[in-house]
Amino acid sequence: MPQMAPMNWMLLTILFLICILMSMIFFCYFYNTFNNINKISNIKYYNNFWKW
């Protein structure tokens, strides 16, 4: 039993680090897509403004 405790802690820490990395990657990806959507919407807004 004492030999399995460190393995469980290692697995938990590895899973925790993987979750953090995945969340950071998804946050960066969605942040970039959100900025691109804002740029596109601003371009559409300016085009409509010049048309009017």
C-alpha positions, -999 to 999 in steps of 0.1 A, spaced: 0 0 0 27 26 8 43 20 -26 10 27 -45 4 61 -27 32 79 -46 20 65 -79 -15 78 -72 -1 113 -63 20 112 -95 -10 103 -116 -31 130 -100 -5 157 -105 0 146 -141 -37 148 -148 -39 182 -131 -10 195 -153 -26 181 -184 -59 198 -175 -42 231 -169 -23 229 -203 -55 220 -222 -74 248 -205 -46 273 -214 -45 261 -250 -83 263 -254 -84 297 -237 -57 311 -261 -75 295 -291 -109 309 -282 -93 343 -272 -78 345 -307 -110 336 -324 -129 361 -303 -105 389 -314 -108 378 -350 -146 379 -347 -144 414 -332 -121 426 -360 -145 412 -386 -175 428 -369 -156 461 -367 -147 459 -404 -184 453 -413 -194 482 -390 -170 505 -407 -181 494 -442 -217 500 -432 -207 534 -418 -191 544 -451 -220 532 -471 -244 553 -451 
